[in-house]
């Protein structure tokens, strides 16, 4: 019923508001399904409200989250379930997204700049290259999104072809501007892991274990034939390490892990957006998640646990050769895994050159993205005003 009401309101808004003159000083932001406050949209939005005179609004249809953000951040958050807010959305001369557009229509965008900042490097196949997406989703990309974007940003010229093919746009619409969320990675921050956790044991180094989400199966944590979690806990104790696991809410069977003294869970109840805490960690454990590409900017070590590589890659697909773009050891036993962690944390040169090479390939721009993106948007607005 709520969805039907929202659709009716949008239809009414199209009739009364969509054709009106655009305000190029008004920026509208959104993220995943107009429900979340995350991805590159969030970080570019926060940059603008602190560093520009533009009027900025962020669509959050989740009422609880919207009310919380209006209280904590400021009165910037609106929804598509209000005609008043829909009027504002249609009036805006700039729409910024990291996923899909705020309103899925490919008309009434004359004199509007529409930018997709996306939400990561396309390590995995996305958009039209992803053979798992539905026919309806492909039609939306082809008939709506691809015709509307003023430009789509990415972090390296090496990604232009993949992004253009994924979104069915010409290569000149892919702009190498970096990712706004990575601007904060190299900034000094007073935050520490104790800001998120109380009563954690003494440590010298902390490790993030962040695998990708598997749609049809659960992640096998510490996926070794010689797996012995007591031994893992003992190793962590002896070396004064702590592992923080970022798992998906739907993952099951993690009780055994939660009973260990030096393993903690850092899920959305602790940190809503893991990018906010990424710089705190001394080492990353992952598999096929593109989080490691952001982490490369920090010049810190990575371990890859690719235990189900053949199954995962055949079902999901990557845009790049996995071995060529994963600069770190891929241990096949727990004994080797623990030895690799020790080696990586004690020897800064171990896999350093490999990490540097992959970082340069994917992250040609790793800071100053927000400023570059704003300049590019203002260029687009100048072109509109000339015509």
Secondary structure as a PSIPRED ss2 file (coil, helix, strand):
# PSIPRED VFORMAT (PSIPRED V4.0)

   1 X C   1.000  0.000  0.000
   2 X H   0.000  1.000  0.000
   3 X H   0.000  1.000  0.000
   4 X H   0.000  1.000  0.000
   5 X H   0.000  1.000  0.000
   6 X H   0.000  1.000  0.000
   7 X H   0.000  1.000  0.000
   8 X H   0.000  1.000  0.000
   9 X H   0.000  1.000  0.000
  10 X H   0.000  1.000  0.000
  11 X H   0.000  1.000  0.000
  12 X H   0.000  1.000  0.000
  13 X H   0.000  1.000  0.000
  14 X H   0.000  1.000  0.000
  15 X H   0.000  1.000  0.000
  16 X H   0.000  1.000  0.000
  17 X H   0.000  1.000  0.000
  18 X C   1.000  0.000  0.000
  19 X C   1.000  0.000  0.000
  20 X C   1.000  0.000  0.000
  21 X C   1.000  0.000  0.000
  22 X C   1.000  0.000  0.000
  23 X E   0.000  0.000  1.000
  24 X E   0.000  0.000  1.000
  25 X E   0.000  0.000  1.000
  26 X E   0.000  0.000  1.000
  27 X E   0.000  0.000  1.000
  28 X E   0.000  0.000  1.000
  29 X E   0.000  0.000  1.000
  30 X C   1.000  0.000  0.000
  31 X C   1.000  0.000  0.000
  32 X H   0.000  1.000  0.000
  33 X H   0.000  1.000  0.000
  34 X H   0.000  1.000  0.000
  35 X C   1.000  0.000  0.000
  36 X C   1.000  0.000  0.000
  37 X C   1.000  0.000  0.000
  38 X C   1.000  0.000  0.000
  39 X H   0.000  1.000  0.000
  40 X H   0.000  1.000  0.000
  41 X H   0.000  1.000  0.000
  42 X H   0.000  1.000  0.000
  43 X H   0.000  1.000  0.000
  44 X H   0.000  1.000  0.000
  45 X H   0.000  1.000  0.000
  46 X H   0.000  1.000  0.000
  47 X H   0.000  1.000  0.000
  48 X H   0.000  1.000  0.000
  49 X H   0.000  1.000  0.000
  50 X H   0.000  1.000  0.000
  51 X H   0.000  1.000  0.000
  52 X C   1.000  0.000  0.000
  53 X C   1.000  0.000  0.000
  54 X C   1.000  0.000  0.000
  55 X E   0.000  0.000  1.000
  56 X E   0.000  0.000  1.000
  57 X E   0.000  0.000  1.000
  58 X E   0.000  0.000  1.000
  59 X E   0.000  0.000  1.000
  60 X C   1.000  0.000  0.000
  61 X C   1.000  0.000  0.000
  62 X C   1.000  0.000  0.000
  63 X H   0.000  1.000  0.000
  64 X H   0.000  1.000  0.000
  65 X H   0.000  1.000  0.000
  66 X H   0.000  1.000  0.000
  67 X H   0.000  1.000  0.000
  68 X H   0.000  1.000  0.000
  69 X H   0.000  1.000  0.000
  70 X H   0.000  1.000  0.000
  71 X H   0.000  1.000  0.000
  72 X H   0.000  1.000  0.000
  73 X C   1.000  0.000  0.000
  74 X C   1.000  0.000  0.000
  75 X C   1.000  0.000  0.000
  76 X C   1.000  0.000  0.000
  77 X E   0.000  0.000  1.000
  78 X E   0.000  0.000  1.000
  79 X C   1.000  0.000  0.000
  80 X C   1.000  0.000  0.000
  81 X C   1.000  0.000  0.000
  82 X C   1.000  0.000  0.000
  83 X H   0.000  1.000  0.000
  84 X H   0.000  1.000  0.000
  85 X H   0.000  1.000  0.000
  86 X H   0.000  1.000  0.000
  87 X H   0.000  1.000  0.000
  88 X H   0.000  1.000  0.000
  89 X H   0.000  1.000  0.000
  90 X H   0.000  1.000  0.000
  91 X H   0.000  1.000  0.000
  92 X E   0.000  0.000  1.000
  93 X E   0.000  0.000  1.000
  94 X E   0.000  0.000  1.000
  95 X E   0.000  0.000  1.000
  96 X E   0.000  0.000  1.000
  97 X E   0.000  0.000  1.000
  98 X C   1.000  0.000  0.000
  99 X C   1.000  0.000  0.000
 100 X C   1.000  0.000  0.000
 101 X C   1.000  0.000  0.000
 102 X C   1.000  0.000  0.000
 103 X C   1.000  0.000  0.000
 104 X C   1.000  0.000  0.000
 105 X C   1.000  0.000  0.000
 106 X C   1.000  0.000  0.000
 107 X C   1.000  0.000  0.000
 108 X C   1.000  0.000  0.000
 109 X C   1.000  0.000  0.000
 110 X C   1.000  0.000  0.000
 111 X C   1.000  0.000  0.000
 112 X C   1.000  0.000  0.000
 113 X E   0.000  0.000  1.000
 114 X E   0.000  0.000  1.000
 115 X E   0.000  0.000  1.000
 116 X E   0.000  0.000  1.000
 117 X C   1.000  0.000  0.000
 118 X C   1.000  0.000  0.000
 119 X C   1.000  0.000  0.000
 120 X C   1.000  0.000  0.000
 121 X C   1.000  0.000  0.000
 122 X C   1.000  0.000  0.000
 123 X C   1.000  0.000  0.000
 124 X E   0.000  0.000  1.000
 125 X C   1.000  0.000  0.000
 126 X C   1.000  0.000  0.000
 127 X H   0.000  1.000  0.000
 128 X H   0.000  1.000  0.000
 129 X H   0.000  1.000  0.000
 130 X C   1.000  0.000  0.000
 131 X C   1.000  0.000  0.000
 132 X C   1.000  0.000  0.000
 133 X C   1.000  0.000  0.000
 134 X C   1.000  0.000  0.000
 135 X H   0.000  1.000  0.000
 136 X H   0.000  1.000  0.000
 137 X H   0.000  1.000  0.000
 138 X H   0.000  1.000  0.000
 139 X H   0.000  1.000  0.000
 140 X H   0.000  1.000  0.000
 141 X H   0.000  1.000  0.000
 142 X H   0.000  1.000  0.000
 143 X H   0.000  1.000  0.000
 144 X H   0.000  1.000  0.000
 145 X H   0.000  1.000  0.000
 146 X H   0.000  1.000  0.000
 147 X H   0.000  1.000  0.000
 148 X H   0.000  1.000  0.000
 149 X C   1.000  0.000  0.000
 150 X C   1.000  0.000  0.000
 151 X E   0.000  0.000  1.000
 152 X E   0.000  0.000  1.000
 153 X E   0.000  0.000  1.000
 154 X E   0.000  0.000  1.000
 155 X C   1.000  0.000  0.000
 156 X C   1.000  0.000  0.000
 157 X H   0.000  1.000  0.000
 158 X H   0.000  1.000  0.000
 159 X H   0.000  1.000  0.000
 160 X H   0.000  1.000  0.000
 161 X H   0.000  1.000  0.000
 162 X H   0.000  1.000  0.000
 163 X H   0.000  1.000  0.000
 164 X H   0.000  1.000  0.000
 165 X H   0.000  1.000  0.000
 166 X H   0.000  1.000  0.000
 167 X H   0.000  1.000  0.000
 168 X C   1.000  0.000  0.000
 169 X C   1.000  0.000  0.000
 170 X C   1.000  0.000  0.000
 171 X H   0.000  1.000  0.000
 172 X H   0.000  1.000  0.000
 173 X H   0.000  1.000  0.000
 174 X E   0.000  0.000  1.000
 175 X E   0.000  0.000  1.000
 176 X E   0.000  0.000  1.000
 177 X C   1.000  0.000  0.000
 178 X C   1.000  0.000  0.000
 179 X C   1.000  0.000  0.000
 180 X H   0.000  1.000  0.000
 181 X H   0.000  1.000  0.000
 182 X H   0.000  1.000  0.000
 183 X H   0.000  1.000  0.000
 184 X H   0.000  1.000  0.000
 185 X C   1.000  0.000  0.000
 186 X C   1.000  0.000  0.000
 187 X C   1.000  0.000  0.000
 188 X C   1.000  0.000  0.000
 189 X C   1.000  0.000  0.000
 190 X C   1.000  0.000  0.000
 191 X C   1.000  0.000  0.000
 192 X C   1.000  0.000  0.000
 193 X H   0.000  1.000  0.000
 194 X H   0.000  1.000  0.000
 195 X H   0.000  1.000  0.000
 196 X C   1.000  0.000  0.000
 197 X C   1.000  0.000  0.000
 198 X C   1.000  0.000  0.000
 199 X C   1.000  0.000  0.000
 200 X C   1.000  0.000  0.000
 201 X C   1.000  0.000  0.000
 202 X C   1.000  0.000  0.000
 203 X C   1.000  0.000  0.000
 204 X C   1.000  0.000  0.000
 205 X E   0.000  0.000  1.000
 206 X E   0.000  0.000  1.000
 207 X E   0.000  0.000  1.000
 208 X E   0.000  0.000  1.000
 209 X E   0.000  0.000  1.000
 210 X C   1.000  0.000  0.000
 211 X C   1.000  0.000  0.000
 212 X C   1.000  0.000  0.000
 213 X C   1.000  0.000  0.000
 214 X C   1.000  0.000  0.000
 215 X C   1.000  0.000  0.000
 216 X C   1.000  0.000  0.000
 217 X C   1.000  0.000  0.000
 218 X C   1.000  0.000  0.000
 219 X C   1.000  0.000  0.000
 220 X C   1.000  0.000  0.000
 221 X C   1.000  0.000  0.000
 222 X C   1.000  0.000  0.000
 223 X C   1.000  0.000  0.000
 224 X C   1.000  0.000  0.000
 225 X C   1.000  0.000  0.000
 226 X C   1.000  0.000  0.000
 227 X C   1.000  0.000  0.000
 228 X C   1.000  0.000  0.000
 229 X H   0.000  1.000  0.000
 230 X H   0.000  1.000  0.000
 231 X H   0.000  1.000  0.000
 232 X H   0.000  1.000  0.000
 233 X H   0.000  1.000  0.000
 234 X H   0.000  1.000  0.000
 235 X H   0.000  1.000  0.000
 236 X H   0.000  1.000  0.000
 237 X H   0.000  1.000  0.000
 238 X H   0.000  1.000  0.000
 239 X C   1.000  0.000  0.000
 240 X C   1.000  0.000  0.000
 241 X E   0.000  0.000  1.000
 242 X E   0.000  0.000  1.000
 243 X E   0.000  0.000  1.000
 244 X E   0.000  0.000  1.000
 245 X E   0.000  0.000  1.000
 246 X C   1.000  0.000  0.000
 247 X C   1.000  0.000  0.000
 248 X C   1.000  0.000  0.000
 249 X C   1.000  0.000  0.000
 250 X C   1.000  0.000  0.000
 251 X C   1.000  0.000  0.000
 252 X C   1.000  0.000  0.000
 253 X C   1.000  0.000  0.000
 254 X C   1.000  0.000  0.000
 255 X H   0.000  1.000  0.000
 256 X H   0.000  1.000  0.000
 257 X H   0.000  1.000  0.000
 258 X H   0.000  1.000  0.000
 259 X C   1.000  0.000  0.000
 260 X C   1.000  0.000  0.000
 261 X C   1.000  0.000  0.000
 262 X C   1.000  0.000  0.000
 263 X E   0.000  0.000  1.000
 264 X E   0.000  0.000  1.000
 265 X E   0.000  0.000  1.000
 266 X C   1.000  0.000  0.000
 267 X C   1.000  0.000  0.000
 268 X C   1.000  0.000  0.000
 269 X C   1.000  0.000  0.000
 270 X C   1.000  0.000  0.000
 271 X C   1.000  0.000  0.000
 272 X C   1.000  0.000  0.000
 273 X C   1.000  0.000  0.000
 274 X H   0.000  1.000  0.000
 275 X H   0.000  1.000  0.000
 276 X H   0.000  1.000  0.000
 277 X C   1.000  0.000  0.000
 278 X H   0.000  1.000  0.000
 279 X H   0.000  1.000  0.000
 280 X H   0.000  1.000  0.000
 281 X C   1.000  0.000  0.000
 282 X C   1.000  0.000  0.000
 283 X E   0.000  0.000  1.000
 284 X E   0.000  0.000  1.000
 285 X E   0.000  0.000  1.000
 286 X E   0.000  0.000  1.000
 287 X C   1.000  0.000  0.000
 288 X C   1.000  0.000  0.000
 289 X C   1.000  0.000  0.000
 290 X C   1.000  0.000  0.000
 291 X H   0.000  1.000  0.000
 292 X H   0.000  1.000  0.000
 293 X H   0.000  1.000  0.000
 294 X H   0.000  1.000  0.000
 295 X H   0.000  1.000  0.000
 296 X H   0.000  1.000  0.000
 297 X H   0.000  1.000  0.000
 298 X H   0.000  1.000  0.000
 299 X C   1.000  0.000  0.000
 300 X C   1.000  0.000  0.000
 301 X E   0.000  0.000  1.000
 302 X E   0.000  0.000  1.000
 303 X E   0.000  0.000  1.000
 304 X E   0.000  0.000  1.000
 305 X C   1.000  0.000  0.000
 306 X C   1.000  0.000  0.000
 307 X C   1.000  0.000  0.000
 308 X C   1.000  0.000  0.000
 309 X H   0.000  1.000  0.000
 310 X H   0.000  1.000  0.000
 311 X H   0.000  1.000  0.000
 312 X H   0.000  1.000  0.000
 313 X H   0.000  1.000  0.000
 314 X H   0.000  1.000  0.000
 315 X H   0.000  1.000  0.000
 316 X C   1.000  0.000  0.000
 317 X C   1.000  0.000  0.000
 318 X E   0.000  0.000  1.000
 319 X C   1.000  0.000  0.000
 320 X C   1.000  0.000  0.000
 321 X C   1.000  0.000  0.000
 322 X C   1.000  0.000  0.000
 323 X C   1.000  0.000  0.000
 324 X C   1.000  0.000  0.000
 325 X C   1.000  0.000  0.000
 326 X C   1.000  0.000  0.000
 327 X C   1.000  0.000  0.000
 328 X C   1.000  0.000  0.000
 329 X C   1.000  0.000  0.000
 330 X C   1.000  0.000  0.000
 331 X C   1.000  0.000  0.000
 332 X C   1.000  0.000  0.000
 333 X C   1.000  0.000  0.000
 334 X H   0.000  1.000  0.000
 335 X H   0.000  1.000  0.000
 336 X H   0.000  1.000  0.000
 337 X H   0.000  1.000  0.000
 338 X H   0.000  1.000  0.000
 339 X H   0.000  1.000  0.000
 340 X H   0.000  1.000  0.000
 341 X H   0.000  1.000  0.000
 342 X H   0.000  1.000  0.000
 343 X H   0.000  1.000  0.000
 344 X H   0.000  1.000  0.000
 345 X H   0.000  1.000  0.000
 346 X H   0.000  1.000  0.000
 347 X C   1.000  0.000  0.000
 348 X C   1.000  0.000  0.000
 349 X C   1.000  0.000  0.000
 350 X C   1.000  0.000  0.000
 351 X C   1.000  0.000  0.000
 352 X H   0.000  1.000  0.000
 353 X H   0.000  1.000  0.000
 354 X H   0.000  1.000  0.000
 355 X H   0.000  1.000  0.000
 356 X H   0.000  1.000  0.000
 357 X H   0.000  1.000  0.000
 358 X H   0.000  1.000  0.000
 359 X H   0.000  1.000  0.000
 360 X H   0.000  1.000  0.000
 361 X H   0.000  1.000  0.000
 362 X H   0.000  1.000  0.000
 363 X C   1.000  0.000  0.000
 364 X C   1.000  0.000  0.000
 365 X C   1.000  0.000  0.000
 366 X C   1.000  0.000  0.000
 367 X C   1.000  0.000  0.000
 368 X C   1.000  0.000  0.000
 369 X H   0.000  1.000  0.000
 370 X H   0.000  1.000  0.000
 371 X H   0.000  1.000  0.000
 372 X H   0.000  1.000  0.000
 373 X H   0.000  1.000  0.000
 374 X H   0.000  1.000  0.000
 375 X H   0.000  1.000  0.000
 376 X H   0.000  1.000  0.000
 377 X H   0.000  1.000  0.000
 378 X H   0.000  1.000  0.000
 379 X H   0.000  1.000  0.000
 380 X H   0.000  1.000  0.000
 381 X H   0.000  1.000  0.000
 382 X H   0.000  1.000  0.000
 383 X H   0.000  1.000  0.000
 384 X H   0.000  1.000  0.000
 385 X H   0.000  1.000  0.000
 386 X H   0.000  1.000  0.000
 387 X C   1.000  0.000  0.000
